[in-house]
Amino acid sequence: MAQLENNAFFWQKLDTLYFSSSVVITQPAGSSHPTYINLVYPVDYGFLSDTLSQDDSGIAVYKGSLSDNQVNTVIIAADILKKDIEVKLLVGCSVAEEDAILRFVNQTDFQKTILIRRGNEVPSWGFSEQ
């Protein structure tokens, strides 16, 4: 079985993106999805201002209840209806909130996600030779 090699430098870059932008909340926790009203957001959801994403709305962010302002988790979603893959950042989310987000985004057969938690390791290939 292949192992995911976490790279601390990758997570530092995500933190830089997060800290250099503002979070714009478009769907507060408890609100319904704009298209699928039976789907209710478990935490605040929005995007990072001044960033780019596949759908031109900015990098997606789930903002949990913890005061931690570090990107500790990302989810990668494969959506066969939109025929795309999206990366979404989870910031300040407890383990229970991460689980609720996974249940929320995996409710449909058309989209499935994986979750990747932050690591602090730096593999040998992670260092540049400058």
C-alpha positions as CSV (number, residue, x, y, z in Angstrom):
1,M,0.0,0.0,0.0
2,A,1.4,3.4,-1.0
3,Q,1.8,6.0,1.7
4,L,1.1,9.7,1.3
5,E,4.2,11.6,2.0
6,N,3.4,14.8,3.9
7,N,5.5,17.8,3.2
8,A,5.7,20.5,5.8
9,F,6.6,23.1,3.1
10,F,3.3,22.3,1.3
11,W,1.3,23.1,4.5
12,Q,3.4,26.3,4.9
13,K,2.3,27.4,1.4
14,L,-1.4,26.7,2.3
15,D,-1.0,28.8,5.5
16,T,0.5,31.7,3.4
17,L,-2.4,31.6,1.0
18,Y,-4.8,31.6,4.0
19,F,-3.1,34.4,5.9
20,S,-2.7,36.6,2.8
21,S,-6.4,36.5,2.0
22,S,-9.7,37.2,3.7
23,V,-12.3,34.5,4.3
24,V,-15.7,35.4,2.7
25,I,-18.4,33.2,4.3
26,T,-21.1,32.5,1.8
27,Q,-22.9,29.7,3.7
28,P,-23.1,30.0,7.5
29,A,-23.2,26.8,9.6
30,G,-26.8,25.5,9.6
31,S,-27.8,27.0,6.2
32,S,-29.0,25.0,3.3
33,H,-27.0,24.4,0.1
34,P,-28.2,26.9,-2.6
35,T,-29.1,24.2,-5.1
36,Y,-29.7,21.1,-2.9
37,I,-31.8,22.5,-0.1
38,N,-31.7,19.2,1.8
39,L,-28.0,19.5,2.3
40,V,-27.2,21.6,5.4
41,Y,-23.7,23.1,6.1
42,P,-22.2,21.7,9.3
43,V,-19.7,24.6,9.7
44,D,-19.3,28.0,8.0
45,Y,-18.3,27.7,4.3
46,G,-16.9,30.2,1.9
47,F,-13.8,31.1,0.0
48,L,-10.5,33.0,0.2
49,S,-10.7,36.4,-1.5
50,D,-8.1,37.3,-4.1
51,T,-7.5,33.6,-4.9
52,L,-8.2,31.5,-7.9
53,S,-10.0,28.1,-8.1
54,Q,-11.4,25.9,-10.8
55,D,-14.8,27.6,-10.7
56,D,-13.4,31.1,-10.5
57,S,-14.9,31.7,-7.0
58,G,-11.8,31.5,-5.0
59,I,-10.3,28.7,-2.9
60,A,-13.0,27.0,-0.9
61,V,-12.8,27.0,2.9
62,Y,-14.7,25.2,5.7
63,K,-14.2,27.3,8.9
64,G,-14.8,25.4,12.1
65,S,-15.4,26.5,15.7
66,L,-11.8,26.3,16.9
67,S,-9.7,29.5,17.2
68,D,-6.8,27.8,15.4
69,N,-6.1,29.7,12.2
70,Q,-3.9,27.2,10.5
71,V,-4.8,24.9,7.6
72,N,-4.7,21.5,9.3
73,T,-6.7,19.5,6.8
74,V,-7.7,19.5,3.1
75,I,-10.3,17.6,1.3
76,I,-10.2,16.6,-2.3
77,A,-13.5,16.1,-4.0
78,A,-14.1,14.3,-7.3
79,D,-17.4,15.4,-8.8
80,I,-18.7,13.4,-11.8
81,L,-21.6,15.8,-12.5
82,K,-19.4,18.9,-12.8
83,K,-16.6,16.6,-14.2
84,D,-14.0,18.3,-12.0
85,I,-11.8,17.9,-8.9
86,E,-11.8,20.5,-6.2
87,V,-9.5,21.1,-3.2
88,K,-11.1,22.6,-0.1
89,L,-9.3,23.9,3.0
90,L,-10.5,23.1,6.5
91,V,-9.5,25.7,9.1
92,G,-10.1,25.6,12.8
93,C,-12.1,22.3,12.6
94,S,-12.3,19.8,15.4
95,V,-12.2,16.1,14.5
96,A,-16.0,16.0,15.0
97,E,-16.4,18.9,12.6
98,E,-14.1,17.2,10.1
99,D,-16.3,14.1,10.3
100,A,-19.4,16.2,9.8
101,I,-17.9,17.8,6.8
102,L,-17.0,14.4,5.3
103,R,-20.6,13.2,5.8
104,F,-21.9,16.4,4.3
105,V,-19.7,16.3,1.1
106,N,-20.2,12.6,0.6
107,Q,-24.0,12.5,0.8
108,T,-24.4,12.2,-3.0
109,D,-23.3,9.4,-5.3
110,F,-22.0,12.1,-7.7
111,Q,-19.3,13.5,-5.5
112,K,-16.8,11.7,-3.2
113,T,-14.0,13.1,-1.2
114,I,-10.8,12.2,0.7
115,L,-9.4,14.0,3.7
116,I,-5.7,14.7,4.2
117,R,-4.4,15.8,7.6
118,R,-1.4,18.1,8.1
119,G,1.9,16.5,8.8
120,N,5.3,18.0,9.8
121,E,7.6,15.7,8.0
122,V,9.8,16.8,5.1
123,P,10.7,14.1,2.7
124,S,14.2,14.3,1.1
125,W,12.6,15.4,-2.2
126,G,10.9,18.3,-0.4
127,F,14.1,20.4,-0.2
128,S,15.1,22.5,-3.2
129,E,18.7,22.5,-4.3
130,Q,19.3,26.3,-4.6
